[in-house]
Amino acid sequence: QVQLVESGGGLVQAGGSLRLSCAVSGRTFSSAAMGWFRQAPGKEREFVAAISRLGSITYYADSVKGRFTISRDNAKSTVHLQMNSLKPEDTALYYCAVDRARSVGASTSPNDYDSWGQGTQVTVSS
């Protein structure tokens, strides 16, 4: 059973930065693609960023491109999301997820991810 635990969320002013982390238990981390998604109140869960199993391929939503950076440390079974130049519209509950079926690349669809964390809240004040 894979378990994911997110951390690093909080309250920040617009223009500020946060670094989210997701620790993954289990021995499948280095063979799995990872993704970050977010969900704001009253909205559907949306894709934020994804990274291939070796970290060589990354994908970003247009809304975060140039501001957010996804990375992973396979030795520590951890994936990070560095968020800079935060905007109030980035306010949401952020989830990390693992796609153990994908050997190449990474998916932007939440339907392709088989395990999810509980989420960490990010609130950006104006």
C-alpha positions, -999 to 999 in steps of 0.1 A, spaced: 0 0 0 14 34 -10 9 63 14 15 100 5 18 128 30 19 164 18 35 193 38 46 229 34 13 246 28 3 278 46 -8 314 44 13 337 22 9 371 7 6 376 -30 41 376 -46 54 352 -20 67 317 -22 60 283 -7 76 249 -11 54 219 -9 67 184 -2 52 150 -6 67 120 11 58 87 -4 61 54 14 66 21 -4 92 8 -28 75 19 -60 84 56 -59 113 55 -83 93 37 -109 63 59 -107 53 92 -123 42 119 -98 18 147 -100 5 177 -81 -32 188 -84 -52 214 -66 -89 220 -58 -104 253 -48 -138 255 -31 -166 250 -55 -143 240 -83 -131 207 -98 -97 193 -91 -72 206 -116 -38 196 -128 -8 217 -116 24 198 -125 37 163 -132 71 147 -134 83 114 -149 98 87 -128 134 97 -134 126 134 -133 137 141 -169 102 151 -182 80 177 -165 46 192 -174 29 223 -161 -5 238 -163 -4 271 -183 -16 290 -152 16 281 -133 42 278 -160 72 299 -152 62 303 -115 61 267 -102 88 240 -104 83 203 -97 112 182 -87 118 148 -71 144 131 -50 141 93 -56 167 86 -29 143 102 -4 110 92 -21 100 128 -21 85 151 -47 85 189 -43 66 218 -57 83 251 -55 58 279 -59 70 314 -66 51 347 -74 20 333 -58 -14 348 -67 -47 348 -48 -61 325 -75 -35 299 -65 -54 294 -32 -65 258 -30 -60 224 -14 -29 209 -30 -27 172 -35 2 150 -47 -6 117 -65 13 87 -78 9 70 -112 25 36 -108 14 23 -142 33 49 -162 68 40 -172 74 69 -196 64 106 -192 36 117 -169 -1 123 -172 -20 155 -167 -53 137 -160 -62 129 -124 -79 97 -136 -45 82 -143 -33 85 -107 -39 56 -84 -30 70 -50 -35 104 -34 -24 122 -3 -48 141 20 -37 175 7 -21 206 21 -39 240 22 -23 269 4 -39 303 9 -26 334 -8 -38 368 4 -40 399 -18 
